[in-house]
Amino acid sequence: MSVDLATVKRVARLARIAVSEEEAERMMGELNGILGFVEQLSEVNVDGVEPMTSVTPMDMKKRTDTVSDGNKADDIVANAPNSDRNFFLVPKVVE
């Protein structure tokens, strides 16, 4: 894949970056170099390599997946003007 001058200018416009003609030509060379490196990476054989979360082997810390009410119902309604059995009481509106 190769980037041309028009693509560099379009990307710069989308990123709202003002670039001169000389800067665009320099950026074209840099972007083509980066894309060339990425193409080299795609040639590496990674069959059998497991995805990693870190460069050092470690187990991810996971919490147990349990459903609970949070045991915070009393704290939630503590500042309510009126409550009954952990429910908010509001005035009845009849129209």
Chimera marker file (.cmm) of the C-alpha trace (Angstrom):
<marker_set name="trace">
<marker id="1" x="0.000" y="0.000" z="0.000" r="1" g="1" b="0" radius="0.5"/>
<marker id="2" x="1.280" y="3.417" z="-0.900" r="1" g="1" b="0" radius="0.5"/>
<marker id="3" x="0.150" y="6.900" z="0.073" r="1" g="1" b="0" radius="0.5"/>
<marker id="4" x="0.128" y="9.655" z="-2.539" r="1" g="1" b="0" radius="0.5"/>
<marker id="5" x="0.226" y="13.418" z="-2.051" r="1" g="1" b="0" radius="0.5"/>
<marker id="6" x="-3.540" y="13.812" z="-2.423" r="1" g="1" b="0" radius="0.5"/>
<marker id="7" x="-4.155" y="11.250" z="0.346" r="1" g="1" b="0" radius="0.5"/>
<marker id="8" x="-1.747" y="13.044" z="2.685" r="1" g="1" b="0" radius="0.5"/>
<marker id="9" x="-3.513" y="16.350" z="2.084" r="1" g="1" b="0" radius="0.5"/>
<marker id="10" x="-6.916" y="14.734" z="2.617" r="1" g="1" b="0" radius="0.5"/>
<marker id="11" x="-5.830" y="13.139" z="5.896" r="1" g="1" b="0" radius="0.5"/>
<marker id="12" x="-4.340" y="16.438" z="7.038" r="1" g="1" b="0" radius="0.5"/>
<marker id="13" x="-7.585" y="18.233" z="6.199" r="1" g="1" b="0" radius="0.5"/>
<marker id="14" x="-9.643" y="15.621" z="8.065" r="1" g="1" b="0" radius="0.5"/>
<marker id="15" x="-7.325" y="15.998" z="11.070" r="1" g="1" b="0" radius="0.5"/>
<marker id="16" x="-7.601" y="19.775" z="10.707" r="1" g="1" b="0" radius="0.5"/>
<marker id="17" x="-3.850" y="20.145" z="10.341" r="1" g="1" b="0" radius="0.5"/>
<marker id="18" x="-2.489" y="22.844" z="8.058" r="1" g="1" b="0" radius="0.5"/>
<marker id="19" x="0.419" y="21.468" z="6.008" r="1" g="1" b="0" radius="0.5"/>
<marker id="20" x="2.463" y="23.162" z="3.335" r="1" g="1" b="0" radius="0.5"/>
<marker id="21" x="3.417" y="21.474" z="0.065" r="1" g="1" b="0" radius="0.5"/>
<marker id="22" x="6.904" y="20.633" z="1.385" r="1" g="1" b="0" radius="0.5"/>
<marker id="23" x="5.523" y="19.224" z="4.636" r="1" g="1" b="0" radius="0.5"/>
<marker id="24" x="3.010" y="17.105" z="2.716" r="1" g="1" b="0" radius="0.5"/>
<marker id="25" x="5.763" y="15.630" z="0.562" r="1" g="1" b="0" radius="0.5"/>
<marker id="26" x="7.880" y="14.860" z="3.657" r="1" g="1" b="0" radius="0.5"/>
<marker id="27" x="4.876" y="13.310" z="5.397" r="1" g="1" b="0" radius="0.5"/>
<marker id="28" x="4.157" y="11.211" z="2.307" r="1" g="1" b="0" radius="0.5"/>
<marker id="29" x="7.605" y="9.627" z="2.600" r="1" g="1" b="0" radius="0.5"/>
<marker id="30" x="7.210" y="9.062" z="6.349" r="1" g="1" b="0" radius="0.5"/>
<marker id="31" x="3.761" y="7.495" z="5.994" r="1" g="1" b="0" radius="0.5"/>
<marker id="32" x="4.949" y="5.218" z="3.193" r="1" g="1" b="0" radius="0.5"/>
<marker id="33" x="7.842" y="4.124" z="5.435" r="1" g="1" b="0" radius="0.5"/>
<marker id="34" x="5.445" y="3.336" z="8.274" r="1" g="1" b="0" radius="0.5"/>
<marker id="35" x="3.114" y="1.400" z="5.967" r="1" g="1" b="0" radius="0.5"/>
<marker id="36" x="6.092" y="-0.524" z="4.586" r="1" g="1" b="0" radius="0.5"/>
<marker id="37" x="7.054" y="-1.541" z="8.120" r="1" g="1" b="0" radius="0.5"/>
<marker id="38" x="3.487" y="-2.668" z="8.829" r="1" g="1" b="0" radius="0.5"/>
<marker id="39" x="3.563" y="-4.779" z="5.658" r="1" g="1" b="0" radius="0.5"/>
<marker id="40" x="6.798" y="-6.399" z="6.907" r="1" g="1" b="0" radius="0.5"/>
<marker id="41" x="5.055" y="-7.269" z="10.171" r="1" g="1" b="0" radius="0.5"/>
<marker id="42" x="2.306" y="-9.090" z="8.270" r="1" g="1" b="0" radius="0.5"/>
<marker id="43" x="4.955" y="-11.462" z="6.877" r="1" g="1" b="0" radius="0.5"/>
<marker id="44" x="5.826" y="-12.774" z="10.357" r="1" g="1" b="0" radius="0.5"/>
<marker id="45" x="4.468" y="-16.256" z="11.076" r="1" g="1" b="0" radius="0.5"/>
<marker id="46" x="2.422" y="-16.060" z="14.280" r="1" g="1" b="0" radius="0.5"/>
<marker id="47" x="0.750" y="-19.480" z="14.097" r="1" g="1" b="0" radius="0.5"/>
<marker id="48" x="0.414" y="-20.953" z="17.571" r="1" g="1" b="0" radius="0.5"/>
<marker id="49" x="1.222" y="-17.690" z="19.360" r="1" g="1" b="0" radius="0.5"/>
<marker id="50" x="-1.389" y="-16.862" z="21.969" r="1" g="1" b="0" radius="0.5"/>
<marker id="51" x="-2.531" y="-13.250" z="22.425" r="1" g="1" b="0" radius="0.5"/>
<marker id="52" x="-0.922" y="-11.508" z="25.388" r="1" g="1" b="0" radius="0.5"/>
<marker id="53" x="-2.217" y="-8.861" z="27.766" r="1" g="1" b="0" radius="0.5"/>
<marker id="54" x="1.283" y="-8.000" z="28.954" r="1" g="1" b="0" radius="0.5"/>
<marker id="55" x="4.904" y="-8.779" z="28.140" r="1" g="1" b="0" radius="0.5"/>
<marker id="56" x="5.149" y="-10.631" z="31.440" r="1" g="1" b="0" radius="0.5"/>
<marker id="57" x="2.966" y="-13.704" z="31.903" r="1" g="1" b="0" radius="0.5"/>
<marker id="58" x="0.181" y="-13.097" z="34.394" r="1" g="1" b="0" radius="0.5"/>
<marker id="59" x="-3.375" y="-14.123" z="35.083" r="1" g="1" b="0" radius="0.5"/>
<marker id="60" x="-6.017" y="-11.441" z="34.740" r="1" g="1" b="0" radius="0.5"/>
<marker id="61" x="-7.737" y="-10.573" z="37.988" r="1" g="1" b="0" radius="0.5"/>
<marker id="62" x="-11.424" y="-11.276" z="37.598" r="1" g="1" b="0" radius="0.5"/>
<marker id="63" x="-14.246" y="-10.829" z="40.048" r="1" g="1" b="0" radius="0.5"/>
<marker id="64" x="-16.887" y="-13.460" z="40.459" r="1" g="1" b="0" radius="0.5"/>
<marker id="65" x="-19.889" y="-12.905" z="38.254" r="1" g="1" b="0" radius="0.5"/>
<marker id="66" x="-22.699" y="-12.922" z="40.783" r="1" g="1" b="0" radius="0.5"/>
<marker id="67" x="-25.984" y="-11.046" z="40.703" r="1" g="1" b="0" radius="0.5"/>
<marker id="68" x="-26.807" y="-9.089" z="43.846" r="1" g="1" b="0" radius="0.5"/>
<marker id="69" x="-28.765" y="-6.024" z="44.842" r="1" g="1" b="0" radius="0.5"/>
<marker id="70" x="-25.562" y="-4.413" z="46.087" r="1" g="1" b="0" radius="0.5"/>
<marker id="71" x="-26.742" y="-4.444" z="49.711" r="1" g="1" b="0" radius="0.5"/>
<marker id="72" x="-27.007" y="-0.657" z="49.527" r="1" g="1" b="0" radius="0.5"/>
<marker id="73" x="-30.776" y="-0.148" z="49.579" r="1" g="1" b="0" radius="0.5"/>
<marker id="74" x="-30.700" y="1.444" z="53.053" r="1" g="1" b="0" radius="0.5"/>
<marker id="75" x="-27.929" y="3.835" z="51.986" r="1" g="1" b="0" radius="0.5"/>
<marker id="76" x="-29.760" y="4.801" z="48.787" r="1" g="1" b="0" radius="0.5"/>
<marker id="77" x="-33.012" y="5.810" z="50.465" r="1" g="1" b="0" radius="0.5"/>
<marker id="78" x="-31.322" y="7.309" z="53.553" r="1" g="1" b="0" radius="0.5"/>
<marker id="79" x="-31.726" y="10.898" z="52.269" r="1" g="1" b="0" radius="0.5"/>
<marker id="80" x="-35.194" y="10.422" z="50.822" r="1" g="1" b="0" radius="0.5"/>
<marker id="81" x="-37.902" y="12.568" z="52.448" r="1" g="1" b="0" radius="0.5"/>
<marker id="82" x="-40.298" y="9.602" z="52.490" r="1" g="1" b="0" radius="0.5"/>
<marker id="83" x="-39.517" y="5.922" z="52.044" r="1" g="1" b="0" radius="0.5"/>
<marker id="84" x="-41.148" y="2.619" z="52.855" r="1" g="1" b="0" radius="0.5"/>
<marker id="85" x="-39.291" y="-0.734" z="52.813" r="1" g="1" b="0" radius="0.5"/>
<marker id="86" x="-36.438" y="0.724" z="50.714" r="1" g="1" b="0" radius="0.5"/>
<marker id="87" x="-38.775" y="2.304" z="48.154" r="1" g="1" b="0" radius="0.5"/>
<marker id="88" x="-39.100" y="6.029" z="47.489" r="1" g="1" b="0" radius="0.5"/>
<marker id="89" x="-42.524" y="7.455" z="48.348" r="1" g="1" b="0" radius="0.5"/>
<marker id="90" x="-43.687" y="10.230" z="46.063" r="1" g="1" b="0" radius="0.5"/>
<marker id="91" x="-46.906" y="12.214" z="46.108" r="1" g="1" b="0" radius="0.5"/>
<marker id="92" x="-49.703" y="10.841" z="43.975" r="1" g="1" b="0" radius="0.5"/>
<marker id="93" x="-50.398" y="12.995" z="40.932" r="1" g="1" b="0" radius="0.5"/>
<marker id="94" x="-53.924" y="12.923" z="39.543" r="1" g="1" b="0" radius="0.5"/>
<marker id="95" x="-54.729" y="14.959" z="36.480" r="1" g="1" b="0" radius="0.5"/>
<link id1="1" id2="2" r="1" g="1" b="0" radius="0.2"/>
<link id1="2" id2="3" r="1" g="1" b="0" radius="0.2"/>
<link id1="3" id2="4" r="1" g="1" b="0" radius="0.2"/>
<link id1="4" id2="5" r="1" g="1" b="0" radius="0.2"/>
<link id1="5" id2="6" r="1" g="1" b="0" radius="0.2"/>
<link id1="6" id2="7" r="1" g="1" b="0" radius="0.2"/>
<link id1="7" id2="8" r="1" g="1" b="0" radius="0.2"/>
<link id1="8" id2="9" r="1" g="1" b="0" radius="0.2"/>
<link id1="9" id2="10" r="1" g="1" b="0" radius="0.2"/>
<link id1="10" id2="11" r="1" g="1" b="0" radius="0.2"/>
<link id1="11" id2="12" r="1" g="1" b="0" radius="0.2"/>
<link id1="12" id2="13" r="1" g="1" b="0" radius="0.2"/>
<link id1="13" id2="14" r="1" g="1" b="0" radius="0.2"/>
<link id1="14" id2="15" r="1" g="1" b="0" radius="0.2"/>
<link id1="15" id2="16" r="1" g="1" b="0" radius="0.2"/>
<link id1="16" id2="17" r="1" g="1" b="0" radius="0.2"/>
<link id1="17" id2="18" r="1" g="1" b="0" radius="0.2"/>
<link id1="18" id2="19" r="1" g="1" b="0" radius="0.2"/>
<link id1="19" id2="20" r="1" g="1" b="0" radius="0.2"/>
<link id1="20" id2="21" r="1" g="1" b="0" radius="0.2"/>
<link id1="21" id2="22" r="1" g="1" b="0" radius="0.2"/>
<link id1="22" id2="23" r="1" g="1" b="0" radius="0.2"/>
<link id1="23" id2="24" r="1" g="1" b="0" radius="0.2"/>
<link id1="24" id2="25" r="1" g="1" b="0" radius="0.2"/>
<link id1="25" id2="26" r="1" g="1" b="0" radius="0.2"/>
<link id1="26" id2="27" r="1" g="1" b="0" radius="0.2"/>
<link id1="27" id2="28" r="1" g="1" b="0" radius="0.2"/>
<link id1="28" id2="29" r="1" g="1" b="0" radius="0.2"/>
<link id1="29" id2="30" r="1" g="1" b="0" radius="0.2"/>
<link id1="30" id2="31" r="1" g="1" b="0" radius="0.2"/>
<link id1="31" id2="32" r="1" g="1" b="0" radius="0.2"/>
<link id1="32" id2="33" r="1" g="1" b="0" radius="0.2"/>
<link id1="33" id2="34" r="1" g="1" b="0" radius="0.2"/>
<link id1="34" id2="35" r="1" g="1" b="0" radius="0.2"/>
<link id1="35" id2="36" r="1" g="1" b="0" radius="0.2"/>
<link id1="36" id2="37" r="1" g="1" b="0" radius="0.2"/>
<link id1="37" id2="38" r="1" g="1" b="0" radius="0.2"/>
<link id1="38" id2="39" r="1" g="1" b="0" radius="0.2"/>
<link id1="39" id2="40" r="1" g="1" b="0" radius="0.2"/>
<link id1="40" id2="41" r="1" g="1" b="0" radius="0.2"/>
<link id1="41" id2="42" r="1" g="1" b="0" radius="0.2"/>
<link id1="42" id2="43" r="1" g="1" b="0" radius="0.2"/>
<link id1="43" id2="44" r="1" g="1" b="0" radius="0.2"/>
<link id1="44" id2="45" r="1" g="1" b="0" radius="0.2"/>
<link id1="45" id2="46" r="1" g="1" b="0" radius="0.2"/>
<link id1="46" id2="47" r="1" g="1" b="0" radius="0.2"/>
<link id1="47" id2="48" r="1" g="1" b="0" radius="0.2"/>
<link id1="48" id2="49" r="1" g="1" b="0" radius="0.2"/>
<link id1="49" id2="50" r="1" g="1" b="0" radius="0.2"/>
<link id1="50" id2="51" r="1" g="1" b="0" radius="0.2"/>
<link id1="51" id2="52" r="1" g="1" b="0" radius="0.2"/>
<link id1="52" id2="53" r="1" g="1" b="0" radius="0.2"/>
<link id1="53" id2="54" r="1" g="1" b="0" radius="0.2"/>
<link id1="54" id2="55" r="1" g="1" b="0" radius="0.2"/>
<link id1="55" id2="56" r="1" g="1" b="0" radius="0.2"/>
<link id1="56" id2="57" r="1" g="1" b="0" radius="0.2"/>
<link id1="57" id2="58" r="1" g="1" b="0" radius="0.2"/>
<link id1="58" id2="59" r="1" g="1" b="0" radius="0.2"/>
<link id1="59" id2="60" r="1" g="1" b="0" radius="0.2"/>
<link id1="60" id2="61" r="1" g="1" b="0" radius="0.2"/>
<link id1="61" id2="62" r="1" g="1" b="0" radius="0.2"/>
<link id1="62" id2="63" r="1" g="1" b="0" radius="0.2"/>
<link id1="63" id2="64" r="1" g="1" b="0" radius="0.2"/>
<link id1="64" id2="65" r="1" g="1" b="0" radius="0.2"/>
<link id1="65" id2="66" r="1" g="1" b="0" radius="0.2"/>
<link id1="66" id2="67" r="1" g="1" b="0" radius="0.2"/>
<link id1="67" id2="68" r="1" g="1" b="0" radius="0.2"/>
<link id1="68" id2="69" r="1" g="1" b="0" radius="0.2"/>
<link id1="69" id2="70" r="1" g="1" b="0" radius="0.2"/>
<link id1="70" id2="71" r="1" g="1" b="0" radius="0.2"/>
<link id1="71" id2="72" r="1" g="1" b="0" radius="0.2"/>
<link id1="72" id2="73" r="1" g="1" b="0" radius="0.2"/>
<link id1="73" id2="74" r="1" g="1" b="0" radius="0.2"/>
<link id1="74" id2="75" r="1" g="1" b="0" radius="0.2"/>
<link id1="75" id2="76" r="1" g="1" b="0" radius="0.2"/>
<link id1="76" id2="77" r="1" g="1" b="0" radius="0.2"/>
<link id1="77" id2="78" r="1" g="1" b="0" radius="0.2"/>
<link id1="78" id2="79" r="1" g="1" b="0" radius="0.2"/>
<link id1="79" id2="80" r="1" g="1" b="0" radius="0.2"/>
<link id1="80" id2="81" r="1" g="1" b="0" radius="0.2"/>
<link id1="81" id2="82" r="1" g="1" b="0" radius="0.2"/>
<link id1="82" id2="83" r="1" g="1" b="0" radius="0.2"/>
<link id1="83" id2="84" r="1" g="1" b="0" radius="0.2"/>
<link id1="84" id2="85" r="1" g="1" b="0" radius="0.2"/>
<link id1="85" id2="86" r="1" g="1" b="0" radius="0.2"/>
<link id1="86" id2="87" r="1" g="1" b="0" radius="0.2"/>
<link id1="87" id2="88" r="1" g="1" b="0" radius="0.2"/>
<link id1="88" id2="89" r="1" g="1" b="0" radius="0.2"/>
<link id1="89" id2="90" r="1" g="1" b="0" radius="0.2"/>
<link id1="90" id2="91" r="1" g="1" b="0" radius="0.2"/>
<link id1="91" id2="92" r="1" g="1" b="0" radius="0.2"/>
<link id1="92" id2="93" r="1" g="1" b="0" radius="0.2"/>
<link id1="93" id2="94" r="1" g="1" b="0" radius="0.2"/>
<link id1="94" id2="95" r="1" g="1" b="0" radius="0.2"/>
</marker_set>
